[in-house]
Amino acid sequence: METLQKEVNGFKSKDIMDTVGAIQSNPEIAKFKFRARNKWISGGHNRSTIQDFYGGCVEDTSRTTPFVFDNSEPPILLGNNEGANPVEFILHGLAGCMTTTMMLHAAANGINVDCVESCLEGDLDVQGFLGLDDSVRNGYQNIKVVFNIQGDLTEEQKNQLISYAYKSPVFDIVTNKVPVTLSIQS
């Protein structure tokens, strides 16, 4: 019973086992729909709100207040720095998801970690986005991620942790084409 109550990297072993067991008995529980809403304010400034989502076979009501994120551009890209720009949010999302994924899988495998930090850098040539050169991709040409992982860990365990980061949903999103449909509300 002590093993079930054990907490590793901020996750309780019993919670992990209960979640996995529930999904194995009813795979519909694993299907989620996440949502974001966005409104243009002025120039390159717009604001996203994130609150509701569908998961575990129900609409979630746990968030009583939405998360609010301002998106903007730096002055060199014709903005006023009201917020990080959207491609920087991609780096934030990727870092957060890889870290959470890594730590959850580490906990599920009983690997204690003292500290995980990462530094991400994305190379982007705005000639594509601005329509100046059709041979230049609109988005990142590449993204580099460097992890600093600390704890009483072997090199093999650190490499195992990196392998868990590849399981990140956001890693999958940015490394594989995801169908996106655009439409106009009638």
N, C-alpha and C positions, 0 to 999 in steps of 0.2 A: 504494500500500500504506500510505503514511503516513496517508491519510484514514481508513482502516479502523481504525488503531490510535489515532486521535485520541480524546481524552476530553473531553466537553463536559458541564459541570454534574454531574460524577461518574458519567456513563454513557459506556461505550465504544461508539463508532459501530458497530464490528463486531458487538458483542453485540445492539444494536438491530436491525441488518440481519439477523443470523442468526435472531433470534426471529421477526421479521415473516416472513421467508422460510419458516421451518418451519411457521408457522401457515397461510400461504398454500398450502403443499403438503399440509397435513393439518389442516383446520379443527377436528378433534376435540381437538387439542392445546390449543385455546383454552378448552375447557370446564373449569371449576373448581367444586368444592364446598368451601366454607369452613365450619368448625364452631366452635361455642363451647359450653361446658358451664357450668352455673351451679348453685350450691347456696346455699340460704338459711341464714344463720347465726343472726340474731336481729333482731327489729324490722325496720328498713329496711336492715339490713346483709346483703349476700350477696356471694358471690365467684364470679367467672367464670375459667375456665381455657381457654386457646386453645393448641392444639398441632398436631394433625393436620389435613390437608386433602388433597383430591384435585385434581391438576392435571397437565397435560402427559401425560395418559393413564395416570397411576400415582398410587398413594397416596404422599404425600410422607413421608419419614423424616428430613429434614434437621434437624428440631427435636428435640433430645434432652431438652430441658427445656421445660415449658409456660410460657407467659406467664400471669401471675396478676394479676387486676384486682379490687380490692375496690370494690364499689358501696355507697353509703350515701346519707344525706341530711344536710343541715345541721340543727342543733337546731330552727330555726323550722319545718322540715318533719318534725319528730319523729324526727330521726336524731341520730347522735353523731359525724358527720364521719369515719367509718372509711375513706372514699374519696369520690371525686367522685360526684355522682349520675348516673343513666343518661342524662338529657337533656344533661348536660355532656359525657358520653362521645360523644354524637352530634355535638356541636360539635367535639370532638377528632378524631373520625373524619372529619368533613367537611373540617376544615382540613388534616389530614394527606393525605387522598386528593386534594384539589384541588391542594395544593402538589406532591405527587409527580407527578400527571398533568401539571401545568404544566411541571415541570422535565424530565420525560421527553420531552414533545413539543417543548420548546425545544431539547433536545439533539439530537433527531432532525432538527430544522430548522437546526442549527448556530448557535443563538442562545445566546451566553454570558451568564450572569446572575451578578452578584456576591452578591446577597442578596434573599431573599423572606421577608417576614414578613406575618402576617395577624392581624387581631383580629376575633373573631366574637361576636355578641350575639344571643341568642334571646329573644323575648318569649313568656312562658307565663303563663296565668291558671289557677291551680290549682282554680278553681271547677268547671271541666269534669271534671278528674281526680277530684275529691272527690264528684262527683255532685250538686253544689249548683245547677248551672245547665246544663240540657241544651243551651242555645244556645251555650255556650262550648266550643270545641274542647278535647279532652284534651291535645293536644300543643302544640308551638310554633304561635303565630299567624303569626310571621314570623321570619326569620333574616337578619341583616345581616352582610356580610363586607366588610372593608376590607383591601386588599392594599397593602403597601409593597414596591415592586419597585425594586431598585437595580442599576446597571450602566451600561455605555456603550450605552444603548438609546434609540431614538427613541420618541416617543409612540405611533407606529403599532406598533412592536414590543411595547411594553407592553400595548397593546390586544390584540395577537395572543396574548400570554401569557394574558391574562384569558380570551380565547376558548377556550384550551386547558383552563382550569379547568372549563368547562362540560362537558367530556368525562369528568370524574371519575365513576366508578361510584357513589360515595357521594352526589355531587350528584344523580345520577339517582334514587337510592333515596329521598332526602328530598324531591324535587320531583315524583315520580310515585308513584302508588299501586302497591305491590308486594303481590301476594297472599301472605298469611301464614296458614298453617293451624295450629290448635291441636288437640292430642289428648292422651289420657291413656295412659301406658304400661300394657300389660296384663300 
